[in-house]
Amino acid sequence: MNQCKKNKIAGFTLIEVLIALAILSIALTAIIKATAQNIRDTSYLQDKDIAAWIGTEVINEARVGVLKLPAQPDKIEEEKKVLGQAWKIKAYSIPSPNQKIQELRVDVFRKSDDTKLISLTSYRYVS
């Protein structure tokens, strides 16, 4: 009679194993979903950072006089390939109430889907 009791408590039942697998699959699904979202966010932030570098480069070129930005409504539109990606840049200047100060604006777009990632504004002293 003691042998029958030992055999009954020796392992897990099929229901217990199935419940444990269901709980494990739900937990793993949540982890995979969170990881995928994290990868998308990291990619977006990387693109935004590259766009900021490109926009800053254009503003610095305009501030030192290497690049002449037209007054609004005219715009400079150019394309650049940076770090293996194509980017579109729109840049222009806006006169301010003080005639010796000029506002510079640069918008950087991802060329593949024409998404505006960043818009930068700077000011330049005009002598």
Backbone hydrogen bonds, N-H to C=O, Kabsch-Sander energy under -0.5 kcal/mol:
donor,donor_aa,acceptor,acceptor_aa,energy
5,K,1,M,-1.1
6,K,2,N,-1.7
7,N,3,Q,-1.7
8,K,4,C,-1.4
9,I,5,K,-1.3
10,A,7,N,-0.7
17,V,13,T,-1.9
18,L,14,L,-2.3
19,I,15,I,-2.4
20,A,16,E,-2.2
21,L,17,V,-2.3
22,A,18,L,-2.1
23,I,19,I,-2.3
24,L,20,A,-2.3
25,S,21,L,-2.5
26,I,22,A,-2.0
27,A,23,I,-2.1
28,L,24,L,-2.5
29,T,25,S,-2.1
30,A,26,I,-1.8
31,I,27,A,-1.9
32,I,28,L,-2.5
33,K,29,T,-2.3
34,A,30,A,-2.2
35,T,31,I,-2.2
36,A,32,I,-2.3
37,Q,33,K,-2.1
38,N,34,A,-2.0
39,I,35,T,-2.1
40,R,36,A,-2.0
41,D,37,Q,-2.5
42,T,38,N,-2.3
43,S,39,I,-2.1
44,Y,40,R,-2.2
45,L,41,D,-2.4
46,Q,42,T,-2.1
47,D,43,S,-2.3
48,K,44,Y,-2.4
49,D,45,L,-2.2
50,I,46,Q,-2.2
51,A,47,D,-2.4
52,A,48,K,-1.9
53,W,49,D,-1.9
54,I,50,I,-2.4
55,G,51,A,-2.8
56,T,52,A,-2.5
57,E,53,W,-2.2
58,V,54,I,-2.1
59,I,55,G,-2.4
60,N,56,T,-2.6
61,E,57,E,-2.2
62,A,58,V,-2.1
63,R,59,I,-2.5
64,V,60,N,-1.9
65,G,61,E,-0.5
65,G,62,A,-0.5
66,V,61,E,-1.7
67,L,61,E,-1.7
69,L,67,L,-0.7
72,Q,93,S,-2.3
74,D,71,A,-1.5
76,I,91,A,-3.2
77,E,75,K,-0.6
78,E,89,I,-2.0
80,K,87,W,-2.4
82,V,80,K,-0.6
82,V,85,Q,-2.3
85,Q,82,V,-1.8
87,W,80,K,-3.1
88,K,109,F,-2.4
89,I,78,E,-3.1
90,K,107,D,-2.5
91,A,76,I,-2.2
92,Y,105,R,-2.2
93,S,70,P,-2.8
94,I,103,E,-2.9
96,S,101,I,-1.2
99,Q,97,P,-0.7
101,I,98,N,-1.9
102,Q,124,R,-2.7
103,E,94,I,-2.7
104,L,122,S,-3.5
105,R,92,Y,-2.8
106,V,120,L,-2.5
107,D,90,K,-3.1
108,V,118,I,-2.6
109,F,88,K,-3.2
110,R,115,T,-2.6
111,K,86,A,-1.7
111,K,109,F,-0.6
114,D,110,R,-1.5
115,T,110,R,-0.8
117,L,108,V,-2.4
117,L,115,T,-0.6
118,I,108,V,-1.4
120,L,106,V,-3.2
122,S,104,L,-2.6
124,R,102,Q,-2.5
126,V,100,K,-3.6
126,V,124,R,-0.5
127,S,125,Y,-0.6
